[in-house]
Amino acid sequence: RWFALDVDYEMAGKDLIESVKLSGRITQELGGRAPDGFNYELFLDENGEKISKSKGNGLSMEEWLAYAPDESLGLFMFQKPRTVVGRDEGRLKQGLPPQIPPPKLLQ
């Protein structure tokens, strides 16, 4: 797909890092250039389980936006993309973004 569509940027969860590396090598073997990438942390549900479409515990953008303003989705996705973030349905139903842990301070 990367080669055929000339993809230049790809984001993936940390659980797909090995797949991204392999896809990059395949793209290079086909004569293309692997896209620049960004790996983000996983999202966890209220029980601390990985959010996954196949598990059925995911939340679509439409479901999110039924409870919260558009801007909250951008805040959630881009504020700290390398931090594990938990889904909290109670906060969403109140129109609040999920809680994101504060950054660790360097000493």
Number of C-alpha atoms within 10 A of each C-alpha: 8 18 19 9 7 13 14 12 11 13 13 15 15 14 12 12 14 10 11 20 12 12 17 19 15 16 19 14 12 11 10 16 17 23 18 11 12 14 16 20 15 19 18 18 17 13 10 12 14 17 19 14 10 7 9 8 15 16 14 10 10 9 11 18 15 13 18 18 14 12 10 17 16 11 14 15 12 10 11 16 17 15 15 15 20 20 23 16 17 13 14 19 13 10 16 15 23 18 12 15 11 8 8 6 5 4 3
